[in-house]
């Protein structure tokens, strides 16, 4: 039997954040997709955000997820089978950057965004590089037409938005949500790093909370508008 303490250590678990990711997926992506759409997901975790979205959505395409953590993958497989979503959500256990992937217009992810000098953390797979935006930048460099990312206000959001623009992306839409510091973001190494980032005008947060944005980045030739400046102002307001 897997205890809740072991799950927190070995598999990412934050119901608030997972529910927000589901909301962003439903409102910013699934509601605008055709029924035959193919979507790629980096870092599926236990699969619960996508599964919850598919249960509530009329989306009839296929989401192909990739998860490196074997325990998280096994939990995802179990829940997918329980809800009979095998035809809509296919999760592979392995590296997103190494496994073959089908063609897709959408890439979605709640990427690792904990800033720290190394990944010696409670959850090493949540490490987002020195400023927390390293994996997000890597995903934006893959040239997908549309990229849905969760962006944390303490993980150099200004630098990430500027990088997205340099890669030809506009912010087509976004949702912002206040999040209390939790189990992973309260780790001393992470807290020390974001204090240093704040001194460099790269992190924005209050004593008890930070902001999390679900941002849909779209290639500029496909975008009908650009909300980059609006997102920048809101996510840096703390």
ROSE-4610 file (N, C-alpha, C; in Angstrom, 1 decimal, always signed):
// ROSE-4610
residu = [X/X/X/X/X/X/X/X/X/X/X/X/X/X/X/X/X/X/X/X/X/X/X/X/X/X/X/X/X/X/X/X/X/X/X/X/X/X/X/X/X/X/X/X/X/X/X/X/X/X/X/X/X/X/X/X/X/X/X/X/X/X/X/X/X/X/X/X/X/X/X/X/X/X/X/X/X/X/X/X/X/X/X/X/X/X/X/X/X/X/X/X/X/X/X/X/X/X/X/X/X/X/X/X/X/X/X/X/X/X/X/X/X/X/X/X/X/X/X/X/X/X/X/X/X/X/X/X/X/X/X/X/X/X/X/X/X/X/X/X/X/X/X/X/X/X/X/X/X/X/X/X/X/X/X/X/X/X/X/X/X/X/X/X/X/X/X/X/X/X/X/X/X/X/X/X/X/X/X/X/X/X/X/X/X/X/X/X/X/X/X/X/X/X/X/X/X/X/X/X/X/X/X/X/X/X/X/X/X/X/X/X/X/X/X/X/X/X/X/X/X/X/X/X/X/X/X/X/X/X/X/X/X/X/X/X/X/X/X/X/X/X/X/X/X/X/X/X/X/X/X/X/X/X/X/X/X/X/X/X/X/X/X/X/X/X/X/X/X/X/X/X/X/X/X/X/X/X/X/X/X/X/X/X/X/X/X/X/X/X/X/X/X/X/X/X/X/X/X/X/X/X/X/X/X/X/X/X/X/X/X/X/X/X/X/X/X/X/X/X/X/X/X/X/X/X/X/X/X/X/X/X/X/X/X/X/X/X/X/X/X/X/X/X/X/X/X/X/X/X/X/X/X/X/X/X/X/X/X/X/X/X/X/X/X/X/X/X/X/X/X/X/X/X/X/X/X/X/X/X/X/X/X/X/X/X/X/X/X/X/X/X/X/X/X/X/X/X/X/X/X/X/X/X/X/X/X/X/X/X/X/X/X/X/X/X/X/X/X/X/X/X/X/X/X/X/X/X/X/X/X/X/X/X/X/X/X/X/X/X/X/X/X/X/X/X/X/X/X/X/X/X/X/X/X/X/X/X/X/X/X/X/X/X/X/X/X/X/X/X/X/X/X/X/X/X/X/X/X/X/X/X/X/X/X/X/X/X/X/X/X/X/X/X/X/X/X/X/X/X/X/X/X/X/X/X/X/X/X/X/X/X/X/X/X/X/X/X/X/X/X/X/X/X/X/X/X/X/X/X/X/X/X/X/X/X/X/X/X/X/X/X/X/X/X/X/X/X/X/X/X/X/X/X/X/X/X/X/X/X/X/X/X/X/X/X/X/X/X/X/X/X/X/X/X/X/X/X/X/X/X/X/X/X/X/X/X/X/X/X/X/X/X/X/X/X/X/X/X/X/X/X/X/X/X/X/X/X/X/X/X/X/X/X/X/X/X/X/X/X/X/X/X/X/X/X/X/X/X/X/X/X/X/X/X/X/X/X/X/X/X/X/X/X/X/X/X/X/X/X/X/X/X/X/X/X/X/X/X/X/X/X/X/X/X/X/X/X/X/X/X/X/X/X/X/X/X/X/X/X/X/X/X/X/X/X/X/X/X/X/X/X/X/X/X/X/X/X/X/X/X/X/X/X/X/X/X/X/X/X/X/X/X/X]
num = [1/1/1/2/2/2/3/3/3/4/4/4/5/5/5/6/6/6/7/7/7/8/8/8/9/9/9/10/10/10/11/11/11/12/12/12/13/13/13/14/14/14/15/15/15/16/16/16/17/17/17/18/18/18/19/19/19/20/20/20/21/21/21/22/22/22/23/23/23/24/24/24/25/25/25/26/26/26/27/27/27/28/28/28/29/29/29/30/30/30/31/31/31/32/32/32/33/33/33/34/34/34/35/35/35/36/36/36/37/37/37/38/38/38/39/39/39/40/40/40/41/41/41/42/42/42/43/43/43/44/44/44/45/45/45/46/46/46/47/47/47/48/48/48/49/49/49/50/50/50/51/51/51/52/52/52/53/53/53/54/54/54/55/55/55/56/56/56/57/57/57/58/58/58/59/59/59/60/60/60/61/61/61/62/62/62/63/63/63/64/64/64/65/65/65/66/66/66/67/67/67/68/68/68/69/69/69/70/70/70/71/71/71/72/72/72/73/73/73/74/74/74/75/75/75/76/76/76/77/77/77/78/78/78/79/79/79/80/80/80/81/81/81/82/82/82/83/83/83/84/84/84/85/85/85/86/86/86/87/87/87/88/88/88/89/89/89/90/90/90/91/91/91/92/92/92/93/93/93/94/94/94/95/95/95/96/96/96/97/97/97/98/98/98/99/99/99/100/100/100/101/101/101/102/102/102/103/103/103/104/104/104/105/105/105/106/106/106/107/107/107/108/108/108/109/109/109/110/110/110/111/111/111/112/112/112/113/113/113/114/114/114/115/115/115/116/116/116/117/117/117/118/118/118/119/119/119/120/120/120/121/121/121/122/122/122/123/123/123/124/124/124/125/125/125/126/126/126/127/127/127/128/128/128/129/129/129/130/130/130/131/131/131/132/132/132/133/133/133/134/134/134/135/135/135/136/136/136/137/137/137/138/138/138/139/139/139/140/140/140/141/141/141/142/142/142/143/143/143/144/144/144/145/145/145/146/146/146/147/147/147/148/148/148/149/149/149/150/150/150/151/151/151/152/152/152/153/153/153/154/154/154/155/155/155/156/156/156/157/157/157/158/158/158/159/159/159/160/160/160/161/161/161/162/162/162/163/163/163/164/164/164/165/165/165/166/166/166/167/167/167/168/168/168/169/169/169/170/170/170/171/171/171/172/172/172/173/173/173/174/174/174/175/175/175/176/176/176/177/177/177/178/178/178/179/179/179/180/180/180/181/181/181/182/182/182/183/183/183/184/184/184/185/185/185/186/186/186/187/187/187/188/188/188/189/189/189/190/190/190/191/191/191/192/192/192/193/193/193/194/194/194/195/195/195/196/196/196/197/197/197/198/198/198/199/199/199/200/200/200/201/201/201/202/202/202/203/203/203/204/204/204/205/205/205/206/206/206/207/207/207/208/208/208/209/209/209/210/210/210/211/211/211/212/212/212/213/213/213/214/214/214/215/215/215/216/216/216/217/217/217/218/218/218/219/219/219/220/220/220/221/221/221/222/222/222/223/223/223/224/224/224/225/225/225/226/226/226/227/227/227/228/228/228/229/229/229/230/230/230/231/231/231/232/232/232/233/233/233/234/234/234/235/235/235/236/236/236/237/237/237/238/238/238]
x = [+0.8/+0.0/+0.9/+0.5/+1.3/+0.7/+1.5/+1.0/+1.0/+0.2/+0.0/+1.4/+2.2/+3.5/+4.4/+4.4/+5.2/+4.8/+3.4/+3.0/+3.4/+3.4/+3.9/+5.3/+6.1/+7.5/+7.8/+7.1/+7.4/+6.6/+5.4/+4.5/+3.9/+4.0/+3.5/+2.0/+1.6/+0.2/-0.1/-1.0/-1.5/-2.8/-3.9/-5.3/-5.6/-5.2/-5.6/-4.9/-3.7/-3.0/-3.5/-3.7/-4.2/-5.6/-6.5/-7.8/-7.7/-6.7/-6.5/-6.0/-5.1/-4.6/-5.7/-6.6/-7.8/-8.6/-8.9/-9.7/-9.1/-7.8/-7.1/-7.2/-7.0/-7.1/-8.5/-9.5/-10.9/-11.2/-10.9/-11.3/-10.4/-9.1/-8.2/-7.9/-8.1/-7.7/-8.9/-9.4/-10.4/-11.7/-12.1/-13.3/-13.1/-11.9/-11.6/-11.1/-11.0/-10.4/-11.5/-11.1/-12.0/-12.0/-13.0/-13.2/-12.1/-11.4/-10.3/-8.9/-8.8/-7.6/-6.6/-5.3/-4.3/-3.6/-3.4/-2.8/-1.6/-0.5/+0.6/+0.8/+1.1/+1.3/+2.7/+3.4/+4.6/+4.4/+4.8/+4.7/+3.3/+2.7/+1.3/+1.1/+2.1/+2.0/+1.0/+0.1/-0.8/-2.0/-2.0/-3.0/-4.3/-4.5/-5.8/-6.2/-5.4/-5.9/-6.6/-5.9/-6.4/-7.7/-7.6/-8.7/-10.0/-9.8/-10.9/-11.5/-10.6/-11.1/-11.8/-11.3/-12.0/-13.3/-13.5/-14.8/-15.8/-15.4/-16.4/-16.5/-15.6/-15.5/-16.2/-16.6/-17.1/-16.0/-14.8/-13.6/-13.5/-13.4/-13.3/-12.1/-11.0/-9.8/-8.9/-7.6/-6.7/-5.6/-5.3/-4.2/-3.2/-2.0/-0.8/+0.1/+0.1/+0.9/+2.2/+3.2/+4.5/+5.0/+5.3/+5.6/+6.8/+7.8/+9.1/+9.0/+8.2/+8.1/+7.2/+7.8/+7.1/+5.9/+6.0/+4.9/+3.7/+4.0/+3.0/+2.3/+3.1/+2.6/+1.6/+2.0/+1.2/-0.1/-0.1/-1.3/-2.2/-1.6/-2.4/-3.0/-2.3/-2.8/-4.0/-3.9/-5.0/-6.3/-6.1/-7.3/-7.9/-7.0/-7.5/-8.4/-7.9/-8.7/-10.0/-9.9/-11.1/-12.2/-11.8/-12.8/-13.0/-12.4/-12.5/-12.2/-11.0/-10.6/-9.4/-9.1/-8.0/-7.9/-9.0/-9.0/-8.8/-8.9/-8.8/-7.5/-6.9/-5.7/-4.7/-3.6/-2.6/-1.3/-0.9/+0.3/+1.4/+2.6/+3.7/+4.7/+5.4/+6.3/+7.7/+8.2/+9.6/+9.8/+10.9/+11.3/+10.5/+9.8/+9.1/+10.1/+11.3/+12.2/+12.9/+12.7/+13.4/+12.4/+11.2/+10.2/+9.6/+9.2/+8.5/+7.1/+6.7/+5.4/+4.7/+3.3/+2.6/+2.5/+2.2/+2.0/+0.9/+1.0/+0.0/+0.1/-1.0/-1.0/-0.9/-1.2/-1.2/-0.2/+0.6/+1.4/+0.9/+0.6/+0.1/+1.0/+1.1/+2.0/+1.8/+1.8/+2.1/+3.5/+4.5/+5.9/+6.5/+7.7/+8.4/+8.8/+8.6/+9.0/+9.6/+10.0/+10.7/+12.1/+12.4/+13.8/+14.7/+15.9/+16.9/+18.2/+19.4/+20.6/+20.8/+20.2/+20.3/+18.9/+18.8/+17.6/+17.5/+18.4/+18.4/+17.3/+16.0/+14.8/+14.0/+12.9/+12.0/+11.4/+11.2/+10.7/+11.7/+12.7/+13.7/+13.1/+12.1/+11.5/+10.7/+10.5/+9.8/+10.8/+12.1/+13.1/+13.0/+12.9/+12.8/+14.0/+15.1/+16.4/+16.6/+17.7/+18.1/+17.0/+16.3/+15.2/+13.8/+13.7/+12.4/+11.7/+12.3/+11.7/+12.4/+13.4/+14.2/+13.4/+12.6/+11.8/+10.8/+10.1/+9.1/+9.8/+11.0/+11.7/+12.0/+12.4/+12.7/+11.4/+10.3/+9.0/+8.7/+8.9/+8.6/+9.5/+10.7/+11.6/+11.3/+10.3/+9.9/+9.1/+8.6/+7.9/+6.5/+5.8/+4.4/+3.6/+2.5/+1.7/+1.1/+0.6/+0.0/+0.6/+0.9/+1.5/+0.8/+0.2/-0.5/+0.5/+0.9/+1.8/+1.2/+1.5/+1.3/+2.6/+2.4/+3.6/+3.5/+4.5/+4.5/+5.1/+4.6/+5.1/+6.4/+6.9/+8.2/+9.3/+9.0/+9.9/+10.2/+10.7/+11.1/+10.0/+8.8/+7.8/+8.1/+8.7/+9.0/+10.0/+11.0/+12.0/+11.3/+10.4/+9.8/+8.9/+8.1/+7.2/+8.1/+9.2/+10.0/+10.7/+11.0/+11.6/+10.5/+9.3/+8.2/+8.1/+8.1/+8.0/+9.2/+10.4/+11.6/+11.4/+10.6/+10.3/+9.1/+8.6/+7.5/+6.1/+6.0/+4.7/+4.1/+2.7/+1.9/+1.2/+0.7/-0.2/-1.6/-2.2/-3.6/-4.6/-4.4/-5.4/-4.7/-5.3/-4.7/-5.7/-5.4/-6.2/-5.1/-5.4/-4.5/-5.2/-4.4/-5.0/-4.0/-4.5/-3.6/-3.4/-2.2/-1.9/-1.1/-1.5/-0.6/+0.6/+1.7/+2.9/+2.5/+2.9/+2.6/+3.8/+3.6/+4.6/+5.9/+5.8/+7.1/+7.7/+6.8/+7.4/+7.8/+7.5/+7.9/+9.3/+9.8/+11.2/+12.2/+13.0/+14.0/+14.8/+15.3/+16.2/+15.4/+14.2/+13.3/+13.1/+12.7/+12.4/+13.6/+14.8/+16.0/+16.3/+16.0/+16.3/+15.3/+14.0/+13.1/+13.3/+13.9/+14.3/+15.4/+16.3/+17.4/+16.8/+15.9/+15.3/+14.5/+13.8/+13.1/+14.0/+15.2/+16.1/+16.6/+16.5/+16.9/+15.7/+14.5/+13.3/+12.9/+13.1/+12.7/+11.7/+11.3/+10.3/+9.3/+8.0/+7.0/+6.0/+5.9/+5.1/+4.9/+3.9/+3.7/+4.2/+4.0/+4.5/+3.9/+2.6/+1.9/+1.5/+1.6/+1.1/+1.9/+1.6/+2.2/+1.1/+1.3/+0.3/+0.7/-0.3/+0.0/-0.9/-0.3/-1.1/-1.2/-2.3/-2.4/-2.4/-1.3/-1.1/-1.1/-1.9/-1.9/-1.0/+0.1/+1.0/+0.7/+0.5/+0.2/+1.1/+1.6/+2.5/+1.8/+2.6/+2.0/+1.3/+1.7/+0.9/-0.5/-0.7/-2.0/-2.9/-2.2/-2.9/-3.7/-4.9/-5.7/-5.4/-4.6/-4.3/-3.1/-2.6/-1.4/-1.7/-1.8/-2.1/-0.8/+0.3/+1.6/+1.8/+1.5/+1.7/+0.8/-0.5/-1.5/-1.1/-0.7/-0.2/+1.0/+1.9/+3.1/+2.7/+1.8/+1.4/+0.7/-0.2/-0.9/+0.0/+0.8/+1.6/+2.7/+3.1/+4.1/+3.6/+2.3/+1.7/+1.9/+2.4/+2.6/+3.8]
y = [-1.2/+0.0/+1.3/+2.2/+3.5/+4.5/+5.0/+6.0/+7.3/+8.2/+9.6/+10.3/+10.1/+10.7/+10.3/+9.0/+8.5/+9.1/+9.3/+9.9/+11.3/+12.1/+13.4/+13.5/+12.5/+12.5/+12.0/+11.0/+10.3/+10.7/+11.3/+11.7/+13.0/+14.0/+15.3/+15.2/+15.9/+15.9/+17.3/+18.0/+19.3/+19.5/+19.1/+19.2/+20.5/+21.6/+23.0/+23.2/+22.9/+23.2/+22.3/+21.0/+20.1/+20.5/+21.0/+21.5/+22.7/+23.6/+24.8/+24.4/+23.4/+23.0/+22.4/+21.6/+21.1/+22.2/+23.2/+24.4/+25.1/+25.3/+25.9/+25.0/+23.8/+22.8/+22.9/+22.9/+22.9/+24.2/+25.3/+26.6/+27.2/+26.9/+27.5/+26.6/+25.3/+24.3/+23.5/+22.6/+21.6/+22.3/+23.4/+24.0/+24.6/+24.7/+25.3/+24.3/+23.0/+22.0/+21.3/+20.8/+19.9/+18.5/+17.8/+16.4/+15.5/+15.7/+14.8/+15.3/+16.3/+17.0/+16.0/+16.1/+15.4/+16.4/+16.1/+17.0/+16.2/+16.8/+16.2/+16.8/+16.0/+16.5/+16.1/+17.1/+16.9/+16.7/+15.6/+15.5/+15.2/+14.0/+13.7/+13.5/+13.2/+12.9/+11.8/+11.9/+10.8/+10.8/+11.8/+11.9/+12.5/+12.9/+13.3/+14.6/+15.6/+16.8/+16.6/+15.8/+15.6/+14.6/+13.6/+12.7/+13.5/+14.4/+15.2/+16.1/+16.6/+17.4/+16.6/+15.5/+14.6/+14.1/+13.9/+13.4/+14.5/+15.8/+16.9/+17.4/+17.1/+17.7/+16.8/+17.5/+16.7/+16.4/+16.8/+16.6/+15.1/+14.8/+13.4/+13.1/+13.9/+13.6/+12.7/+12.8/+12.0/+12.9/+12.7/+13.3/+12.3/+12.5/+11.6/+12.2/+11.6/+12.1/+11.3/+12.0/+11.4/+11.7/+10.6/+10.7/+9.9/+10.5/+9.9/+9.0/+9.5/+8.9/+7.6/+6.4/+5.2/+5.0/+5.4/+5.3/+6.2/+7.4/+8.3/+7.7/+7.2/+6.6/+5.4/+4.6/+3.4/+3.9/+5.0/+5.6/+6.1/+6.8/+7.3/+6.2/+5.1/+4.0/+3.4/+3.2/+2.7/+3.5/+4.8/+5.7/+5.8/+5.8/+5.9/+4.7/+3.5/+2.3/+2.3/+2.8/+2.9/+3.7/+4.8/+5.7/+5.4/+4.3/+3.8/+4.9/+5.5/+6.6/+6.2/+5.0/+4.5/+5.0/+5.3/+5.7/+7.3/+8.0/+9.4/+9.9/+9.1/+9.5/+8.3/+8.5/+7.5/+8.0/+7.4/+7.9/+6.9/+7.4/+6.6/+6.9/+5.8/+5.9/+6.1/+7.3/+7.5/+9.0/+9.4/+10.8/+11.4/+12.5/+13.2/+13.6/+13.9/+14.4/+13.3/+12.1/+10.9/+10.0/+9.9/+9.0/+9.6/+8.8/+9.3/+9.9/+10.9/+11.6/+11.8/+11.7/+12.0/+13.5/+13.9/+15.3/+15.9/+17.1/+17.8/+19.3/+20.0/+21.4/+22.0/+21.1/+21.6/+20.8/+21.5/+21.0/+21.6/+20.7/+21.2/+20.7/+21.5/+21.0/+21.9/+21.2/+21.9/+21.6/+22.3/+21.9/+22.1/+21.4/+21.7/+23.2/+23.8/+25.3/+25.7/+24.7/+25.0/+25.5/+26.8/+27.3/+26.8/+26.4/+26.0/+25.7/+25.8/+25.6/+24.2/+23.2/+21.8/+21.1/+19.8/+19.1/+18.3/+18.6/+17.9/+18.4/+18.0/+18.5/+17.4/+17.7/+16.7/+15.9/+16.6/+16.0/+16.5/+15.8/+16.2/+16.5/+15.8/+16.0/+17.3/+18.0/+19.3/+20.5/+20.2/+21.2/+21.9/+23.2/+23.9/+24.7/+24.3/+25.0/+26.2/+26.9/+27.9/+29.0/+29.4/+30.4/+29.8/+28.5/+27.9/+27.8/+28.5/+28.5/+27.7/+26.9/+26.2/+25.2/+24.4/+23.4/+24.1/+25.1/+25.9/+26.5/+27.0/+27.5/+26.4/+25.3/+24.1/+23.7/+23.7/+23.3/+24.4/+25.6/+26.7/+26.7/+26.0/+26.0/+24.8/+24.0/+22.9/+23.2/+24.5/+25.0/+24.5/+24.1/+23.7/+25.0/+24.8/+25.9/+26.6/+25.8/+26.3/+25.5/+26.3/+25.7/+26.3/+25.4/+25.8/+25.4/+26.4/+26.2/+26.9/+26.3/+27.0/+27.7/+29.0/+29.9/+30.5/+30.3/+30.7/+32.1/+32.9/+34.3/+34.4/+33.3/+33.4/+32.7/+32.3/+31.6/+32.4/+33.6/+34.5/+34.6/+35.0/+35.0/+36.1/+37.2/+38.2/+37.7/+36.9/+36.4/+35.3/+34.5/+33.5/+34.1/+35.1/+35.7/+36.4/+37.0/+37.6/+36.5/+35.4/+34.3/+33.8/+33.6/+33.2/+34.1/+35.4/+36.3/+36.2/+35.9/+35.7/+34.4/+33.5/+32.2/+32.4/+33.6/+33.8/+33.6/+33.6/+33.3/+34.6/+34.7/+35.7/+34.9/+35.7/+35.1/+35.3/+34.2/+34.3/+34.4/+33.8/+33.9/+33.4/+33.8/+33.3/+33.4/+32.7/+32.7/+32.8/+33.6/+33.8/+33.3/+32.6/+32.1/+32.2/+32.7/+32.8/+31.5/+31.1/+29.8/+30.0/+29.4/+29.4/+28.6/+29.0/+28.1/+26.8/+25.7/+24.4/+23.5/+22.3/+21.3/+21.4/+21.6/+21.6/+23.0/+24.0/+25.4/+26.0/+25.3/+25.8/+25.2/+24.3/+23.7/+24.9/+24.8/+25.9/+26.3/+25.3/+25.6/+26.4/+26.1/+26.8/+28.2/+28.3/+29.6/+30.5/+30.0/+30.8/+31.3/+30.4/+30.8/+31.9/+31.7/+32.8/+34.1/+34.1/+35.4/+36.0/+35.3/+35.8/+36.3/+35.6/+36.0/+37.3/+37.4/+38.7/+39.9/+39.7/+40.8/+41.2/+40.3/+40.5/+40.9/+41.1/+41.5/+40.3/+39.1/+37.9/+37.0/+37.4/+36.6/+37.6/+37.2/+38.1/+37.2/+37.6/+36.8/+37.6/+37.2/+37.8/+36.8/+37.1/+36.2/+34.8/+34.7/+33.4/+32.9/+33.6/+33.1/+33.7/+33.0/+33.4/+33.3/+33.8/+33.7/+32.6/+31.9/+30.9/+31.2/+31.3/+31.6/+30.4/+30.1/+29.2/+30.1/+30.0/+30.8/+30.0/+30.4/+29.8/+30.6/+30.1/+30.7/+30.2/+31.1/+30.7/+31.4/+30.7/+31.3/+32.5/+33.6/+34.9/+35.0/+34.1/+34.2/+33.5/+32.8/+32.3/+33.1/+33.9/+34.6/+35.8/+36.0/+37.1/+38.3/+38.2/+39.3/+38.8/+39.8/+39.4/+40.0/+39.2/+39.6/+39.5/+39.5/+39.3/+40.4/+41.6/+42.7/+42.7/+42.3/+42.1/+41.0/+39.9/+38.8/+39.2/+40.0/+40.4/+41.3/+42.2/+43.2/+42.4/+41.5/+40.8/+39.8/+39.1/+38.0/+38.6/+39.9/+40.6/+41.6/+41.5/+42.6/+42.4/+41.2/+41.0/+41.6]
z = [+0.0/+0.0/+0.0/-0.9/-1.0/+0.0/+0.9/+1.9/+1.3/+1.9/+1.3/+1.5/+2.5/+2.7/+1.5/+1.2/+0.1/-1.2/-1.4/-2.7/-2.8/-1.7/-1.8/-2.2/-1.7/-1.9/-3.3/-3.8/-5.0/-6.2/-6.0/-7.1/-6.7/-7.7/-7.4/-7.1/-6.0/-5.5/-4.9/-5.7/-5.2/-5.8/-5.1/-5.7/-6.3/-5.6/-6.0/-7.4/-7.5/-8.8/-9.9/-9.5/-10.6/-11.1/-10.2/-10.6/-11.5/-11.1/-12.0/-13.4/-13.4/-14.7/-15.5/-14.9/-15.6/-16.1/-15.3/-15.8/-17.0/-16.9/-18.0/-19.3/-19.1/-20.3/-20.9/-20.1/-20.6/-21.3/-20.7/-21.2/-22.3/-22.2/-23.2/-24.4/-24.2/-25.3/-25.7/-24.9/-25.3/-25.9/-25.4/-25.9/-27.3/-27.7/-29.0/-30.0/-29.6/-30.5/-31.3/-32.5/-33.2/-32.6/-32.9/-32.2/-32.6/-33.7/-34.1/-33.7/-32.9/-32.6/-31.8/-32.1/-31.4/-30.5/-29.2/-28.3/-27.6/-27.4/-26.8/-25.4/-24.4/-23.0/-22.5/-22.0/-21.3/-19.8/-19.2/-17.7/-17.3/-17.5/-17.2/-15.7/-14.9/-13.5/-13.3/-12.3/-12.1/-13.0/-14.0/-15.0/-14.6/-13.3/-12.8/-13.5/-13.8/-14.4/-15.8/-16.6/-17.9/-17.8/-17.0/-16.8/-16.3/-15.4/-14.9/-16.0/-16.9/-18.0/-19.0/-19.3/-20.3/-19.9/-18.6/-18.0/-18.2/-18.1/-18.2/-19.6/-20.5/-21.8/-22.9/-24.0/-25.1/-26.1/-25.8/-26.6/-27.0/-28.3/-28.7/-29.5/-29.3/-29.9/-29.0/-29.2/-28.3/-27.8/-26.5/-25.8/-25.5/-26.0/-25.8/-24.8/-23.6/-22.5/-22.3/-21.7/-21.5/-20.0/-19.3/-17.9/-17.6/-17.0/-16.7/-15.4/-14.4/-13.1/-13.2/-13.0/-13.2/-12.2/-11.0/-10.1/-10.5/-10.9/-11.4/-12.6/-13.5/-14.7/-14.4/-13.4/-13.1/-12.5/-11.7/-11.1/-12.3/-13.2/-14.4/-15.1/-15.4/-16.2/-15.5/-14.1/-13.4/-13.5/-13.4/-13.4/-14.8/-15.8/-17.2/-17.5/-17.0/-17.2/-16.4/-15.2/-14.4/-15.0/-15.7/-16.4/-17.9/-18.3/-19.7/-20.7/-20.5/-21.3/-22.2/-22.3/-23.0/-24.5/-25.1/-26.5/-26.6/-25.4/-25.4/-24.8/-23.9/-23.2/-23.1/-23.9/-24.0/-23.4/-22.2/-21.5/-21.6/-22.1/-22.2/-21.0/-20.6/-19.5/-20.1/-20.0/-20.6/-20.8/-21.4/-21.6/-22.8/-22.5/-23.6/-24.7/-24.4/-25.4/-26.2/-25.8/-26.4/-27.2/-26.7/-27.3/-28.5/-29.5/-30.7/-30.3/-31.1/-30.8/-32.1/-32.1/-33.3/-33.6/-34.8/-35.1/-34.3/-33.9/-33.1/-33.2/-33.1/-33.1/-31.7/-30.7/-29.3/-28.4/-27.6/-26.6/-25.3/-24.3/-23.0/-21.9/-20.8/-19.7/-18.5/-17.3/-16.0/-15.8/-16.3/-16.3/-14.9/-14.7/-13.4/-13.4/-12.2/-12.2/-10.8/-10.0/-8.8/-9.1/-8.7/-9.0/-7.9/-8.3/-7.4/-8.2/-7.5/-8.2/-8.7/-8.0/-8.5/-8.2/-8.5/-8.3/-7.1/-6.1/-4.9/-4.0/-4.4/-3.8/-3.3/-2.6/-2.1/-3.3/-4.4/-5.7/-6.8/-7.1/-8.1/-9.5/-9.8/-11.2/-11.2/-10.1/-10.2/-10.3/-10.5/-10.6/-12.0/-12.0/-13.2/-13.6/-13.1/-13.4/-12.4/-12.6/-11.6/-11.4/-12.5/-12.3/-12.4/-12.5/-12.6/-14.0/-15.0/-16.3/-17.4/-16.9/-17.9/-18.8/-18.1/-18.9/-19.8/-19.3/-20.1/-21.3/-21.2/-22.4/-23.4/-22.8/-23.7/-24.5/-23.8/-24.5/-25.6/-25.3/-26.3/-27.5/-27.3/-28.4/-29.4/-29.1/-30.0/-31.2/-31.2/-32.4/-32.6/-31.5/-31.6/-31.9/-32.7/-33.0/-31.8/-30.9/-29.6/-28.4/-27.4/-26.2/-25.0/-24.2/-22.9/-21.8/-21.0/-19.9/-18.7/-17.5/-16.3/-15.9/-15.6/-15.4/-14.0/-13.2/-11.8/-11.7/-10.8/-10.7/-10.0/-9.4/-8.7/-9.6/-10.8/-11.7/-12.9/-12.7/-13.8/-14.9/-14.6/-15.6/-16.7/-16.3/-17.3/-18.4/-17.9/-18.8/-19.7/-19.2/-19.9/-21.0/-20.7/-21.7/-22.8/-22.4/-23.4/-24.3/-23.7/-24.5/-25.5/-25.0/-25.9/-27.1/-26.9/-28.0/-29.0/-28.4/-29.3/-30.1/-29.7/-30.4/-31.4/-31.5/-32.4/-31.8/-30.5/-29.8/-29.3/-29.4/-28.7/-27.6/-26.6/-25.6/-26.1/-26.5/-27.1/-26.0/-24.8/-23.7/-22.5/-21.3/-20.1/-18.9/-17.9/-16.6/-15.5/-14.5/-13.3/-12.0/-11.2/-10.0/-8.8/-7.6/-6.5/-5.8/-5.5/-4.9/-3.6/-2.5/-1.3/-1.5/-0.8/-0.8/-0.2/-0.9/-0.4/+0.0/+0.0/+0.4/-0.3/-1.7/-2.5/-2.5/-2.7/-2.8/-1.5/-0.4/+0.9/+1.3/+0.5/+0.9/+1.0/+2.0/+2.3/+1.1/+0.3/-0.8/-1.9/-2.1/-3.0/-2.5/-1.3/-0.7/-0.8/-0.5/-0.6/-2.0/-2.9/-4.3/-4.8/-4.5/-4.9/-4.3/-3.0/-2.4/-3.2/-3.7/-4.5/-5.9/-6.4/-7.7/-7.5/-6.4/-6.2/-6.1/-5.5/-5.5/-6.9/-7.8/-9.2/-10.1/-9.5/-10.2/-11.1/-10.6/-11.4/-10.7/-9.5/-8.8/-8.1/-8.1/-7.5/-6.7/-5.4/-4.5/-3.2/-2.4/-1.1/+0.0/+1.2/+2.3/+2.2/+1.8/+1.9/+0.5/-0.5/-1.8/-3.0/-4.1/-5.4/-6.4/-7.6/-8.7/-9.7/-10.2/-11.2/-12.4/-13.5/-14.8/-15.7/-16.2/-17.3/-18.6/-19.4/-20.5/-21.8/-22.8/-24.1/-25.0/-25.4/-26.3/-27.7/-28.7/-30.0/-31.0/-32.0/-33.0/-33.6/-33.7/-34.0/-35.3/-36.3/-37.6/-37.5/-36.4/-36.1/-35.1/-34.3/-33.3/-33.8/-33.1/-33.5/-32.6/-31.6/-30.7/-29.8/-29.0/-28.2/-26.8/-25.8/-24.4/-23.5/-24.2/-23.4/-22.4/-22.7/-21.8/-20.6/-20.9/-19.9/-18.9/-19.4/-18.6/-17.7/-18.4/-17.6/-16.5/-16.7/-15.6/-14.5/-14.8/-13.7/-12.9/-13.6/-12.9/-12.1/-12.3/-11.6/-10.5/-10.3/-9.4/-7.9/-7.5/-6.1/-5.6]
